[in-house]
Amino acid sequence: MTKDLSFRILGGLHRRIYRLTGGKVGGRIANMPVLLLTTTGRKSGRPRTQPLAYTRAGEGYAVIASKGGAPHHPLWYLNLRANPLAEVTVGRVTEKVRAREAEGEERDRLWRQLADVYSGYDKYARKTSRRIPVIVLEPAR
C-alpha cells in the first residue's frame, strides 16, 4: 500500500469519526487540536475534507502544509491556492474561511507555536527541500 493511499484511508476514517462525534473522538491527535478543512477540488470542483492539526491565529486558525515532509505540497494546499474560500469545522461548528499564506515574522511565530507542540514539523522541514507553507484560515465575512 502506498503512503498516499494510507493517508487517504486513515483521513477518511478520521473524518467520519470526527463528524459522528462532533470532534469528541478525533478532535485531538497527541497534544494537538484537530479541525476539518473542506476545500474545493481544483480539478473536480467537488468538496474535499482533510483533518489537520491547528493553532489559533487571531480570529482564525493556522495549519501547516507539511505532507510529512514530502517533496510536493498536499492537495488541500493546492486547492486553496486555486480557490482560497473554504470551510473549517471545529467540533460541531462549521464556518466559512478565506485562506492566505503566512509570511515573515507571522509565519515564523505560527510555525513555532505548532512545532513546539509537535516536533515532527521541524523534522519534516529538514527532510524536504521545499519551504513548507503555513496557512492562515480567517473568517470569510
C-alpha positions as CSV (number, residue, x, y, z in Angstrom):
1,M,0.0,0.0,0.0
2,T,1.4,3.4,-0.9
3,K,1.8,6.2,1.6
4,D,-0.7,8.4,-0.2
5,L,-3.3,5.6,-0.2
6,S,-2.7,5.0,3.6
7,F,-3.2,8.8,4.2
8,R,-6.4,8.8,2.2
9,I,-7.8,5.7,4.1
10,L,-6.9,7.0,7.5
11,G,-8.0,10.5,6.7
12,G,-11.4,9.2,5.5
13,L,-11.9,7.2,8.7
14,H,-10.8,10.2,10.8
15,R,-13.3,12.5,9.0
16,R,-16.2,10.1,9.6
17,I,-15.4,9.6,13.3
18,Y,-14.8,13.3,13.9
19,R,-18.2,14.2,12.2
20,L,-20.1,11.5,14.0
21,T,-18.8,12.5,17.5
22,G,-18.6,16.3,16.9
23,G,-14.8,16.1,17.4
24,K,-15.0,14.3,20.8
25,V,-13.1,11.4,19.0
26,G,-10.5,12.6,16.5
27,G,-10.6,16.2,17.7
28,R,-7.1,15.8,19.1
29,I,-4.0,14.0,17.9
30,A,-1.5,13.7,20.7
31,N,-1.5,17.2,22.2
32,M,-2.7,19.0,19.1
33,P,-6.3,20.0,18.4
34,V,-7.7,18.9,15.0
35,L,-10.1,20.7,12.7
36,L,-11.6,19.5,9.4
37,L,-10.7,21.7,6.4
38,T,-13.0,21.4,3.4
39,T,-11.7,22.8,0.2
40,T,-13.0,22.8,-3.4
41,G,-11.1,20.4,-5.6
42,R,-9.2,22.5,-8.2
43,K,-9.8,19.9,-10.9
44,S,-13.0,18.1,-9.8
45,G,-14.8,21.1,-8.3
46,R,-16.0,18.7,-5.5
47,P,-15.6,19.3,-1.8
48,R,-12.5,17.7,-0.3
49,T,-12.1,17.4,3.5
50,Q,-8.9,16.9,5.4
51,P,-8.3,16.6,9.2
52,L,-5.5,18.9,10.2
53,A,-3.7,19.9,13.4
54,Y,-4.1,23.6,14.1
55,T,-3.4,26.5,16.4
56,R,-5.4,29.7,16.8
57,A,-4.4,32.7,14.7
58,G,-6.3,35.7,15.8
59,E,-10.0,35.1,14.9
60,G,-9.0,32.1,12.7
61,Y,-6.7,29.1,12.6
62,A,-3.2,28.3,11.3
63,V,-2.3,25.0,9.7
64,I,1.0,23.6,8.2
65,A,1.0,22.2,4.7
66,S,3.7,19.6,5.6
67,K,2.5,16.4,4.0
68,G,5.0,14.6,6.3
69,G,8.0,16.4,4.6
70,A,7.1,15.0,1.1
71,P,8.8,16.8,-1.8
72,H,5.4,18.1,-3.1
73,H,2.6,20.1,-1.4
74,P,-0.5,18.4,-0.1
75,L,-3.5,18.5,-2.4
76,W,-5.6,20.6,0.0
77,Y,-2.9,23.3,-0.2
78,L,-3.0,23.3,-4.0
79,N,-6.8,23.5,-3.8
80,L,-6.6,26.6,-1.5
81,R,-4.1,28.3,-3.9
82,A,-6.7,27.8,-6.7
83,N,-9.6,28.9,-4.5
84,P,-8.9,30.4,-1.1
85,L,-12.5,30.1,0.1
86,A,-13.1,27.0,2.3
87,E,-14.9,25.7,5.3
88,V,-13.5,24.8,8.7
89,T,-15.2,22.5,11.2
90,V,-14.1,22.6,14.8
91,G,-16.2,20.3,17.0
92,R,-19.7,20.7,15.7
93,V,-19.2,24.3,14.5
94,T,-18.6,24.9,10.8
95,E,-17.6,28.3,9.4
96,K,-16.6,29.8,6.1
97,V,-13.0,30.9,5.9
98,R,-10.6,32.5,3.4
99,A,-7.0,31.1,3.3
100,R,-3.8,33.1,3.0
101,E,-0.2,32.1,3.3
102,A,1.6,33.5,6.4
103,E,4.9,35.2,5.7
104,G,7.8,36.7,7.6
105,E,7.5,37.0,11.4
106,E,3.9,35.8,11.4
107,R,5.0,32.6,9.6
108,D,7.9,32.0,12.0
109,R,5.7,32.6,15.1
110,L,2.9,30.3,13.9
111,W,5.4,27.6,12.8
112,R,6.9,27.8,16.3
113,Q,3.5,27.6,18.0
114,L,2.7,24.4,16.1
115,A,6.2,22.8,16.1
116,D,6.5,23.4,19.9
117,V,3.5,21.1,20.3
118,Y,4.5,18.6,17.6
119,S,8.3,18.4,16.9
120,G,7.6,16.4,13.7
121,Y,7.1,19.6,11.8
122,D,10.8,20.6,12.3
123,K,11.8,17.1,11.2
124,Y,9.6,17.5,8.1
125,A,11.2,20.8,7.3
126,R,14.7,19.2,7.4
127,K,13.5,16.2,5.3
128,T,12.3,18.3,2.3
129,S,13.9,21.0,0.0
130,R,10.6,22.8,-0.3
131,R,9.6,25.6,2.1
132,I,6.6,24.2,3.9
133,P,3.7,26.7,3.9
134,V,1.9,27.9,7.0
135,I,-1.7,28.8,6.1
136,V,-3.9,31.1,8.0
137,L,-7.7,30.4,7.7
138,E,-9.6,33.6,8.6
139,P,-13.3,34.0,8.9
140,A,-14.8,35.0,5.5
141,R,-17.2,37.8,6.1
